[in-house]
Amino acid sequence: MTSLYGFTQEGLEAWLGERGHRKFHAMQAWESLYRKRVRDFAGMEAAGVKPEVARLLEESYAIGTLEEHTRQESVDGTVKFLFRLQDGNLIETVLMKHKFGLSVCVTTQVGCNIGCSFCASGLLAKSRDLTAGEIAEQIMRVQLFLDDAGQGQRVSHIVVMGIGEPFDNYAHLMDFLAIVQHPKGLAIGPRHITVSTSGLTAKIRDFADSGVPANLAVSLHAPNDELRTRIMKINKAYPIAKLLDSIDYYLERTRRRITLEYILLADVNDRREEAQQLAELVRSRPQLLKLANVNLIPYNPVDEHSQYRRSAQDAIDGFYDVLKKNGVSVSVRLEHGADIDAACGQLRSKQLRGGEGKEPAAAGV
């Protein structure tokens, strides 16, 4: 059954309006989902929703379609959830605790077709996109987990960096952003939401034109085309110059800061030589130098990608120093969940490799 979490507020108003109900009734139902966080339709009625409206929704929709399959909790407070979808597929969602609040990393696709050579998420090709409801429900399931803990905590930040390429699921992504930002719902501010892309240039431009306020992060991971193509096959279609042109367009249209993600792989892209090339690349574009931050990401090893190793701390420090001395804004990502399956997609991959939660075969995969 389709998830009720897939409706935007305007979509819910339209659906109920076509069936003779006023906008006020739609807003009651909306607030019962996101403010009162009801878990079933009986709870919706108890929350003050008109009984006829609750019953009508129950006939066509479900409040929640995800089933928790596995949960891992780290000593640092990170919680990794493995959810089973209605069709049997498995997805990952991660709750991370920061000084600034609680962040949730959501998945947007079952599998990934980008095929970055170091990534656990792409070990299985994409079988389908997630719906807006399946993406939004990941946030809600984490929030309900927090509610049950009874400490009054709430999800404050969202990163769309889980399994899949968000811009390859653009329409559902945009509905999801409208759902979680709505001021009478979860009301998560645009400065607290970051969408990560591997570099789909046309969609970066569309995102710039959309007017949807959210932060953008771009997975760069190499300072030249030869190296980036070797570790990210998407670079064949969207080489660095084309990618940077789309980023320039985004910066010009939005004037928002952007993050350039750079995963450090030992003896592959972590030498001072690559750091200097990256610094020159950023400095060659005035807007990029002004508005970009390079986020260095220590690599979490993946069994299936044993050719890659984590960079030594002196290499990380040296790379950072080169960028800093060249006037490039740079940070090193804090690690979360190092004592559990830390890499994105790793828990899911392990479960499937062990024969648990085996996914149904997908056409063309």
LODRENKE-947435 format. One record per residue (C-alpha): residue in three letters; y, z, x. Coordinates in nm, 3 decimals, decimal comma, m for minus. Example, Ala and Ser with C-alpha at 12.3 -4.5 7.8 and 13.67 -1.06 7.14 Angstrom:
! LODRENKE-947435
+------+---------+---------+---------+
! resn !       y !       z !       x !
+------+---------+---------+---------+
!  ALA !  m0,450 !   0,780 !   1,230 !
!  SER !  m0,106 !   0,714 !   1,367 !
+------+---------+---------+---------+
***
This chain:
! LODRENKE-947435
+------+---------+---------+---------+
! resn !       y !       z !       x !
+------+---------+---------+---------+
!  MET !   0,000 !   0,000 !   0,000 !
!  THR !   0,357 !  m0,069 !   0,115 !
!  SER !   0,558 !   0,219 !   0,257 !
!  LEU !   0,858 !   0,340 !   0,061 !
!  TYR !   1,024 !   0,406 !   0,397 !
!  GLY !   1,065 !   0,030 !   0,433 !
!  PHE !   1,351 !   0,011 !   0,186 !
!  THR !   1,707 !   0,007 !   0,304 !
!  GLN !   1,929 !   0,208 !   0,072 !
!  GLU !   2,076 !  m0,113 !  m0,068 !
!  GLY !   1,728 !  m0,258 !  m0,111 !
!  LEU !   1,614 !   0,045 !  m0,307 !
!  GLU !   1,920 !   0,022 !  m0,530 !
!  ALA !   1,846 !  m0,345 !  m0,598 !
!  TRP !   1,475 !  m0,288 !  m0,670 !
!  LEU !   1,540 !  m0,006 !  m0,914 !
!  GLY !   1,839 !  m0,186 !  m1,062 !
!  GLU !   1,621 !  m0,482 !  m1,153 !
!  ARG !   1,406 !  m0,235 !  m1,347 !
!  GLY !   1,692 !  m0,083 !  m1,541 !
!  HIS !   1,784 !   0,217 !  m1,327 !
!  ARG !   2,127 !   0,307 !  m1,198 !
!  LYS !   2,242 !   0,332 !  m0,836 !
!  PHE !   2,264 !   0,706 !  m0,884 !
!  HIS !   1,887 !   0,722 !  m0,940 !
!  ALA !   1,824 !   0,521 !  m0,626 !
!  MET !   2,043 !   0,758 !  m0,425 !
!  GLN !   1,852 !   1,057 !  m0,561 !
!  ALA !   1,525 !   0,901 !  m0,449 !
!  TRP !   1,674 !   0,809 !  m0,111 !
!  GLU !   1,804 !   1,159 !  m0,044 !
!  SER !   1,474 !   1,313 !  m0,152 !
!  LEU !   1,299 !   1,109 !   0,118 !
!  TYR !   1,536 !   1,165 !   0,407 !
!  ARG !   1,736 !   1,480 !   0,329 !
!  LYS !   1,477 !   1,685 !   0,140 !
!  ARG !   1,189 !   1,507 !   0,315 !
!  VAL !   0,944 !   1,514 !   0,025 !
!  ARG !   0,585 !   1,425 !   0,111 !
!  ASP !   0,460 !   1,298 !  m0,224 !
!  PHE !   0,590 !   1,178 !  m0,558 !
!  ALA !   0,534 !   1,515 !  m0,724 !
!  GLY !   0,768 !   1,655 !  m0,460 !
!  MET !   1,015 !   1,380 !  m0,541 !
!  GLU !   1,025 !   1,488 !  m0,905 !
!  ALA !   1,056 !   1,852 !  m0,801 !
!  ALA !   1,352 !   1,751 !  m0,585 !
!  GLY !   1,536 !   1,631 !  m0,895 !
!  VAL !   1,447 !   1,261 !  m0,908 !
!  LYS !   1,416 !   1,126 !  m1,260 !
!  PRO !   1,044 !   1,137 !  m1,350 !
!  GLU !   1,042 !   0,777 !  m1,473 !
!  VAL !   1,187 !   0,666 !  m1,137 !
!  ALA !   0,933 !   0,864 !  m0,935 !
!  ARG !   0,643 !   0,728 !  m1,141 !
!  LEU !   0,773 !   0,373 !  m1,114 !
!  LEU !   0,794 !   0,398 !  m0,737 !
!  GLU !   0,449 !   0,554 !  m0,718 !
!  GLU !   0,297 !   0,254 !  m0,896 !
!  SER !   0,404 !   0,017 !  m0,618 !
!  TYR !   0,468 !   0,220 !  m0,302 !
!  ALA !   0,334 !   0,502 !  m0,090 !
!  ILE !   0,526 !   0,783 !   0,076 !
!  GLY !   0,369 !   0,740 !   0,414 !
!  THR !   0,099 !   0,504 !   0,533 !
!  LEU !   0,033 !   0,636 !   0,885 !
!  GLU !  m0,259 !   0,862 !   0,974 !
!  GLU !  m0,243 !   1,081 !   1,282 !
!  HIS !  m0,535 !   0,988 !   1,506 !
!  THR !  m0,456 !   1,180 !   1,825 !
!  ARG !  m0,181 !   1,409 !   1,948 !
!  GLN !  m0,112 !   1,507 !   2,309 !
!  GLU !   0,134 !   1,781 !   2,401 !
!  SER !   0,282 !   1,822 !   2,749 !
!  VAL !   0,395 !   2,140 !   2,919 !
!  ASP !   0,747 !   1,994 !   2,927 !
!  GLY !   0,755 !   1,968 !   2,546 !
!  THR !   0,679 !   1,596 !   2,523 !
!  VAL !   0,448 !   1,511 !   2,233 !
!  LYS !   0,267 !   1,178 !   2,218 !
!  PHE !   0,128 !   1,072 !   1,880 !
!  LEU !  m0,132 !   0,802 !   1,825 !
!  PHE !  m0,109 !   0,682 !   1,465 !
!  ARG !  m0,360 !   0,469 !   1,276 !
!  LEU !  m0,211 !   0,207 !   1,047 !
!  GLN !  m0,363 !   0,111 !   0,714 !
!  ASP !  m0,535 !  m0,190 !   0,870 !
!  GLY !  m0,697 !   0,024 !   1,142 !
!  ASN !  m0,461 !  m0,068 !   1,423 !
!  LEU !  m0,331 !   0,207 !   1,653 !
!  ILE !   0,028 !   0,263 !   1,767 !
!  GLU !   0,205 !   0,519 !   1,985 !
!  THR !   0,513 !   0,729 !   1,913 !
!  VAL !   0,660 !   0,980 !   2,158 !
!  LEU !   0,880 !   1,286 !   2,105 !
!  MET !   1,080 !   1,388 !   2,412 !
!  LYS !   1,291 !   1,700 !   2,457 !
!  HIS !   1,619 !   1,667 !   2,646 !
!  LYS !   1,913 !   1,896 !   2,708 !
!  PHE !   2,113 !   1,677 !   2,471 !
!  GLY !   1,857 !   1,685 !   2,187 !
!  LEU !   1,526 !   1,549 !   2,064 !
!  SER !   1,452 !   1,182 !   2,121 !
!  VAL !   1,177 !   0,972 !   1,963 !
!  CYS !   1,045 !   0,651 !   2,117 !
!  VAL !   0,911 !   0,415 !   1,852 !
!  THR !   0,674 !   0,118 !   1,858 !
!  THR !   0,767 !  m0,210 !   1,688 !
!  GLN !   0,452 !  m0,425 !   1,727 !
!  VAL !   0,075 !  m0,390 !   1,747 !
!  GLY !   0,025 !  m0,509 !   2,104 !
!  CYS !   0,273 !  m0,716 !   2,301 !
!  ASN !   0,296 !  m1,080 !   2,407 !
!  ILE !   0,557 !  m1,034 !   2,680 !
!  GLY !   0,285 !  m0,966 !   2,936 !
!  CYS !   0,468 !  m0,770 !   3,203 !
!  SER !   0,215 !  m0,735 !   3,483 !
!  PHE !   0,268 !  m0,360 !   3,531 !
!  CYS !   0,273 !  m0,249 !   3,168 !
!  ALA !   0,004 !  m0,076 !   2,963 !
!  SER !   0,161 !  m0,191 !   2,636 !
!  GLY !   0,073 !  m0,553 !   2,697 !
!  LEU !  m0,293 !  m0,500 !   2,785 !
!  LEU !  m0,372 !  m0,626 !   2,436 !
!  ALA !  m0,187 !  m0,925 !   2,295 !
!  LYS !   0,024 !  m0,882 !   1,984 !
!  SER !  m0,177 !  m0,895 !   1,665 !
!  ARG !   0,114 !  m0,837 !   1,428 !
!  ASP !   0,464 !  m0,701 !   1,380 !
!  LEU !   0,521 !  m0,361 !   1,227 !
!  THR !   0,715 !  m0,348 !   0,904 !
!  ALA !   1,046 !  m0,164 !   0,884 !
!  GLY !   0,863 !   0,103 !   0,688 !
!  GLU !   0,600 !   0,152 !   0,958 !
!  ILE !   0,871 !   0,185 !   1,221 !
!  ALA !   1,082 !   0,424 !   1,013 !
!  GLU !   0,779 !   0,634 !   0,922 !
!  GLN !   0,722 !   0,708 !   1,290 !
!  ILE !   1,055 !   0,890 !   1,291 !
!  MET !   0,972 !   1,067 !   0,967 !
!  ARG !   0,629 !   1,180 !   1,087 !
!  VAL !   0,787 !   1,333 !   1,396 !
!  GLN !   1,057 !   1,497 !   1,186 !
!  LEU !   0,794 !   1,644 !   0,952 !
!  PHE !   0,608 !   1,773 !   1,259 !
!  LEU !   0,929 !   1,948 !   1,364 !
!  ASP !   0,985 !   2,079 !   1,012 !
!  ASP !   0,637 !   2,232 !   1,012 !
!  ALA !   0,719 !   2,410 !   1,339 !
!  GLY !   0,986 !   2,598 !   1,145 !
!  GLN !   1,252 !   2,606 !   1,416 !
!  GLY !   1,511 !   2,399 !   1,233 !
!  GLN !   1,500 !   2,115 !   1,487 !
!  ARG !   1,578 !   1,755 !   1,400 !
!  VAL !   1,541 !   1,419 !   1,564 !
!  SER !   1,879 !   1,341 !   1,717 !
!  HIS !   1,812 !   1,027 !   1,926 !
!  ILE !   1,596 !   0,716 !   1,895 !
!  VAL !   1,482 !   0,477 !   2,165 !
!  VAL !   1,314 !   0,155 !   2,054 !
!  MET !   1,110 !   0,120 !   2,372 !
!  GLY !   0,751 !   0,167 !   2,261 !
!  ILE !   0,476 !  m0,092 !   2,233 !
!  GLY !   0,604 !  m0,443 !   2,164 !
!  GLU !   0,924 !  m0,643 !   2,207 !
!  PRO !   1,174 !  m0,524 !   1,943 !
!  PHE !   1,369 !  m0,850 !   1,935 !
!  ASP !   1,045 !  m1,038 !   1,865 !
!  ASN !   1,041 !  m0,841 !   1,538 !
!  TYR !   1,411 !  m0,882 !   1,472 !
!  ALA !   1,437 !  m0,870 !   1,091 !
!  HIS !   1,228 !  m0,554 !   1,058 !
!  LEU !   1,414 !  m0,398 !   1,351 !
!  MET !   1,749 !  m0,453 !   1,182 !
!  ASP !   1,627 !  m0,300 !   0,855 !
!  PHE !   1,494 !  m0,003 !   1,050 !
!  LEU !   1,832 !   0,050 !   1,217 !
!  ALA !   2,005 !   0,041 !   0,876 !
!  ILE !   1,757 !   0,297 !   0,740 !
!  VAL !   1,790 !   0,555 !   1,017 !
!  GLN !   2,167 !   0,522 !   1,049 !
!  HIS !   2,247 !   0,564 !   0,680 !
!  PRO !   2,493 !   0,855 !   0,641 !
!  LYS !   2,307 !   0,998 !   0,341 !
!  GLY !   1,971 !   0,971 !   0,511 !
!  LEU !   1,875 !   1,067 !   0,863 !
!  ALA !   2,233 !   0,987 !   0,970 !
!  ILE !   2,143 !   0,923 !   1,334 !
!  GLY !   2,460 !   0,794 !   1,496 !
!  PRO !   2,470 !   0,454 !   1,668 !
!  ARG !   2,553 !   0,609 !   2,005 !
!  HIS !   2,223 !   0,796 !   1,978 !
!  ILE !   2,010 !   0,483 !   1,926 !
!  THR !   1,901 !   0,248 !   2,205 !
!  VAL !   1,712 !  m0,078 !   2,163 !
!  SER !   1,531 !  m0,216 !   2,466 !
!  THR !   1,450 !  m0,582 !   2,521 !
!  SER !   1,270 !  m0,772 !   2,795 !
!  GLY !   1,539 !  m1,037 !   2,769 !
!  LEU !   1,514 !  m1,263 !   2,462 !
!  THR !   1,851 !  m1,425 !   2,520 !
!  ALA !   1,911 !  m1,577 !   2,175 !
!  LYS !   1,836 !  m1,244 !   2,009 !
!  ILE !   2,071 !  m1,062 !   2,246 !
!  ARG !   2,343 !  m1,293 !   2,120 !
!  ASP !   2,236 !  m1,240 !   1,758 !
!  PHE !   2,243 !  m0,864 !   1,812 !
!  ALA !   2,595 !  m0,893 !   1,953 !
!  ASP !   2,705 !  m1,092 !   1,647 !
!  SER !   2,532 !  m0,861 !   1,398 !
!  GLY !   2,790 !  m0,587 !   1,419 !
!  VAL !   2,512 !  m0,328 !   1,411 !
!  PRO !   2,628 !  m0,047 !   1,639 !
!  ALA !   2,347 !   0,059 !   1,869 !
!  ASN !   2,303 !   0,074 !   2,244 !
!  LEU !   2,126 !  m0,206 !   2,428 !
!  ALA !   1,895 !  m0,175 !   2,727 !
!  VAL !   1,758 !  m0,478 !   2,912 !
!  SER !   1,443 !  m0,468 !   3,124 !
!  LEU !   1,544 !  m0,641 !   3,446 !
!  HIS !   1,301 !  m0,496 !   3,704 !
!  ALA !   1,383 !  m0,749 !   3,978 !
!  PRO !   1,700 !  m0,889 !   4,139 !
!  ASN !   1,585 !  m1,250 !   4,185 !
!  ASP !   1,390 !  m1,510 !   3,988 !
!  GLU !   1,097 !  m1,541 !   4,225 !
!  LEU !   1,016 !  m1,171 !   4,208 !
!  ARG !   1,097 !  m1,128 !   3,840 !
!  THR !   0,875 !  m1,421 !   3,743 !
!  ARG !   0,592 !  m1,269 !   3,945 !
!  ILE !   0,601 !  m0,939 !   3,759 !
!  MET !   0,749 !  m1,055 !   3,423 !
!  LYS !   0,627 !  m1,391 !   3,299 !
!  ILE !   0,910 !  m1,400 !   3,042 !
!  ASN !   1,142 !  m1,490 !   3,330 !
!  LYS !   1,001 !  m1,844 !   3,323 !
!  ALA !   1,162 !  m1,893 !   2,982 !
!  TYR !   1,467 !  m1,674 !   3,039 !
!  PRO !   1,561 !  m1,673 !   3,409 !
!  ILE !   1,811 !  m1,420 !   3,537 !
!  ALA !   2,120 !  m1,643 !   3,518 !
!  LYS !   2,048 !  m1,727 !   3,153 !
!  LEU !   1,977 !  m1,363 !   3,079 !
!  LEU !   2,302 !  m1,249 !   3,239 !
!  ASP !   2,496 !  m1,511 !   3,044 !
!  SER !   2,363 !  m1,360 !   2,720 !
!  ILE !   2,450 !  m1,011 !   2,845 !
!  ASP !   2,803 !  m1,128 !   2,926 !
!  TYR !   2,828 !  m1,258 !   2,569 !
!  TYR !   2,707 !  m0,922 !   2,435 !
!  LEU !   2,958 !  m0,729 !   2,646 !
!  GLU !   3,244 !  m0,957 !   2,546 !
!  ARG !   3,161 !  m0,925 !   2,176 !
!  THR !   3,086 !  m0,554 !   2,161 !
!  ARG !   3,260 !  m0,388 !   2,458 !
!  ARG !   2,968 !  m0,144 !   2,455 !
!  ARG !   2,802 !  m0,015 !   2,771 !
!  ILE !   2,461 !  m0,156 !   2,853 !
!  THR !   2,164 !  m0,026 !   3,049 !
!  LEU !   1,974 !  m0,237 !   3,301 !
!  GLU !   1,625 !  m0,091 !   3,332 !
!  TYR !   1,460 !  m0,122 !   3,672 !
!  ILE !   1,106 !   0,009 !   3,721 !
!  LEU !   1,033 !   0,089 !   4,084 !
!  LEU !   0,704 !  m0,049 !   4,220 !
!  ALA !   0,604 !   0,054 !   4,570 !
!  ASP !   0,650 !  m0,225 !   4,828 !
!  VAL !   0,714 !  m0,477 !   4,550 !
!  ASN !   1,073 !  m0,433 !   4,431 !
!  ASP !   1,181 !  m0,098 !   4,575 !
!  ARG !   1,311 !  m0,186 !   4,921 !
!  ARG !   1,673 !  m0,165 !   5,032 !
!  GLU !   1,672 !  m0,544 !   5,046 !
!  GLU !   1,608 !  m0,566 !   4,670 !
!  ALA !   1,860 !  m0,289 !   4,609 !
!  GLN !   2,129 !  m0,486 !   4,793 !
!  GLN !   2,040 !  m0,802 !   4,598 !
!  LEU !   2,066 !  m0,608 !   4,274 !
!  ALA !   2,402 !  m0,463 !   4,374 !
!  GLU !   2,534 !  m0,811 !   4,452 !
!  LEU !   2,398 !  m0,942 !   4,122 !
!  VAL !   2,582 !  m0,674 !   3,924 !
!  ARG !   2,900 !  m0,707 !   4,130 !
!  SER !   2,905 !  m1,084 !   4,075 !
!  ARG !   2,982 !  m1,029 !   3,707 !
!  PRO !   3,298 !  m0,818 !   3,653 !
!  GLN !   3,207 !  m0,713 !   3,298 !
!  LEU !   2,860 !  m0,613 !   3,410 !
!  LEU !   2,995 !  m0,404 !   3,695 !
!  LYS !   3,234 !  m0,231 !   3,457 !
!  LEU !   3,000 !  m0,169 !   3,164 !
!  ALA !   2,643 !  m0,159 !   3,300 !
!  ASN !   2,438 !   0,133 !   3,425 !
!  VAL !   2,123 !   0,069 !   3,626 !
!  ASN !   1,849 !   0,309 !   3,519 !
!  LEU !   1,583 !   0,345 !   3,789 !
!  ILE !   1,241 !   0,425 !   3,645 !
!  PRO !   0,966 !   0,582 !   3,860 !
!  TYR !   0,641 !   0,403 !   3,780 !
!  ASN !   0,362 !   0,574 !   3,587 !
!  PRO !   0,037 !   0,426 !   3,726 !
!  VAL !  m0,194 !   0,242 !   3,486 !
!  ASP !  m0,566 !   0,211 !   3,561 !
!  GLU !  m0,579 !  m0,155 !   3,465 !
!  HIS !  m0,287 !  m0,240 !   3,696 !
!  SER !  m0,416 !  m0,080 !   4,015 !
!  GLN !  m0,223 !  m0,333 !   4,227 !
!  TYR !   0,091 !  m0,131 !   4,156 !
!  ARG !   0,177 !   0,209 !   4,296 !
!  ARG !   0,453 !   0,458 !   4,240 !
!  SER !   0,743 !   0,437 !   4,483 !
!  ALA !   0,778 !   0,718 !   4,734 !
!  GLN !   1,066 !   0,956 !   4,676 !
!  ASP !   1,249 !   0,835 !   4,989 !
!  ALA !   1,230 !   0,477 !   4,859 !
!  ILE !   1,374 !   0,588 !   4,522 !
!  ASP !   1,651 !   0,778 !   4,698 !
!  GLY !   1,725 !   0,486 !   4,931 !
!  PHE !   1,744 !   0,237 !   4,642 !
!  TYR !   1,978 !   0,470 !   4,455 !
!  ASP !   2,201 !   0,514 !   4,759 !
!  VAL !   2,242 !   0,140 !   4,816 !
!  LEU !   2,355 !   0,086 !   4,457 !
!  LYS !   2,586 !   0,386 !   4,465 !
!  LYS !   2,751 !   0,277 !   4,791 !
!  ASN !   2,814 !  m0,065 !   4,635 !
!  GLY !   2,999 !   0,088 !   4,341 !
!  VAL !   2,722 !   0,026 !   4,088 !
!  SER !   2,669 !   0,290 !   3,819 !
!  VAL !   2,311 !   0,413 !   3,862 !
!  SER !   2,082 !   0,689 !   3,738 !
!  VAL !   1,716 !   0,785 !   3,777 !
!  ARG !   1,520 !   0,837 !   3,458 !
!  LEU !   1,387 !   1,187 !   3,407 !
!  GLU !   1,013 !   1,197 !   3,366 !
!  HIS !   0,846 !   1,320 !   3,049 !
!  GLY !   0,481 !   1,394 !   2,979 !
!  ALA !   0,360 !   1,352 !   3,336 !
!  ASP !   0,055 !   1,568 !   3,259 !
!  ILE !  m0,054 !   1,351 !   2,965 !
!  ASP !  m0,090 !   0,971 !   2,927 !
!  ALA !   0,269 !   0,911 !   3,030 !
!  ALA !   0,291 !   0,532 !   3,050 !
!  CYS !   0,386 !   0,353 !   2,730 !
!  GLY !   0,069 !   0,223 !   2,561 !
!  GLN !  m0,161 !   0,420 !   2,790 !
!  LEU !  m0,302 !   0,657 !   2,529 !
!  ARG !  m0,370 !   0,370 !   2,291 !
!  SER !  m0,534 !   0,166 !   2,565 !
!  LYS !  m0,754 !   0,460 !   2,664 !
!  GLN !  m0,870 !   0,516 !   2,306 !
!  LEU !  m0,956 !   0,149 !   2,257 !
!  ARG !  m1,127 !   0,127 !   2,595 !
!  GLY !  m1,341 !   0,424 !   2,497 !
!  GLY !  m1,442 !   0,259 !   2,173 !
!  GLU !  m1,240 !   0,493 !   1,948 !
!  GLY !  m1,015 !   0,351 !   1,682 !
!  LYS !  m1,123 !  m0,001 !   1,766 !
!  GLU !  m0,885 !  m0,255 !   1,629 !
!  PRO !  m0,996 !  m0,541 !   1,409 !
!  ALA !  m0,996 !  m0,879 !   1,580 !
!  ALA !  m0,675 !  m1,072 !   1,529 !
!  ALA !  m0,652 !  m1,445 !   1,482 !
!  GLY !  m0,571 !  m1,622 !   1,806 !
!  VAL !  m0,630 !  m1,314 !   2,022 !
+------+---------+---------+---------+
***
